[in-house]
Amino acid sequence: MTPEEQITKMTAAIKQAVKVMGDRFGSTETDVAKAIEELKASMQADGTKTAPVS
């Protein structure tokens, strides 16, 4: 993944995380956990997934 692709992926993940976490009444715990996982994955240079949040 190029640095530009990683920045694009991180930006999208951050925007999604902010949206989900800012929607206190419309987001479920699953939505928040998924947004966090996507954010974690976007910060990893090789794009591997992290262990799920319990």
C-alpha positions in Angstrom: 0.0 0.0 0.0 1.4 3.4 -1.0 1.6 6.2 1.6 -1.1 8.0 -0.3 -3.4 5.0 -0.2 -2.8 4.6 3.5 -3.6 8.3 4.2 -6.8 7.9 2.1 -7.8 4.8 4.1 -7.0 6.4 7.4 -8.9 9.6 6.6 -12.0 7.5 5.6 -11.8 5.4 8.8 -11.4 8.5 11.0 -14.4 10.2 9.4 -16.5 7.0 9.8 -15.4 6.6 13.5 -16.3 10.3 14.2 -19.6 9.9 12.5 -20.5 6.6 14.4 -19.3 7.8 17.8 -21.0 11.2 17.4 -24.4 9.6 16.7 -25.1 8.6 20.3 -28.7 7.5 19.7 -28.4 5.9 16.3 -25.2 3.8 16.7 -25.0 0.4 18.3 -22.0 -1.0 20.2 -21.4 -3.1 17.1 -21.2 0.0 14.9 -18.7 1.6 17.3 -16.6 -1.6 17.5 -16.5 -1.9 13.7 -15.5 1.7 13.3 -12.7 1.2 15.8 -11.5 -1.9 14.1 -11.4 -0.1 10.7 -9.5 2.7 12.3 -6.9 0.3 13.8 -6.6 -1.5 10.5 -6.1 1.7 8.6 -3.2 2.7 10.9 -1.3 -0.5 10.2 1.2 -0.2 7.4 0.6 -3.8 6.1 -3.2 -3.6 6.4 -3.6 -6.7 8.6 -6.5 -7.0 10.9 -6.3 -6.7 14.6 -8.0 -8.9 17.2 -11.7 -8.0 17.6 -12.6 -5.8 20.6 -14.7 -7.6 23.1 
